[in-house]
Amino acid sequence: MSIENEMTTHRGACAPESLMDYYQAIESASSNMLAAAHVEDWDQVVRYEGACAVLIEQLRFKARQEELAPEQRKVKAQIMQRILKNDAEIRLLAEPWLNELGEMMNPQAHRLH
């Protein structure tokens, strides 16, 4: 699924309509971000991160209008755990790239140490 479609569709469904649709779309974008990080496609990671940011903002708006049922809250918690796990793994994969980027941005700092 393309990044553009990430914000408008999820697993073949229409644009997110319910809170759960948003959580699932964010999880999907998070999974795609992790897949891109595994192949060191950092531009794609950044694009998916942007898609997540948009979806999260839309979710915040939707959350003011809709509440989750108790069983949905359990599913939401599971989704959030998977998103956090993806995020932690992305950070581990990105750390060497971020260090390298920092050295490129400030080459004198590397020489001083």
Secondary structure, DSSP 8 states (H G I E B T S, - for coil): --HHHHTT-BTTB-S--SHHHHHHHHHHHHHHHHHHHHTT-HHHHHHHHHHHHHHHHHHHHHHTT----HHHHHHHHHHHHHHHHHHHHHHHHHHHHHHHHHHHH-HHHHHH-
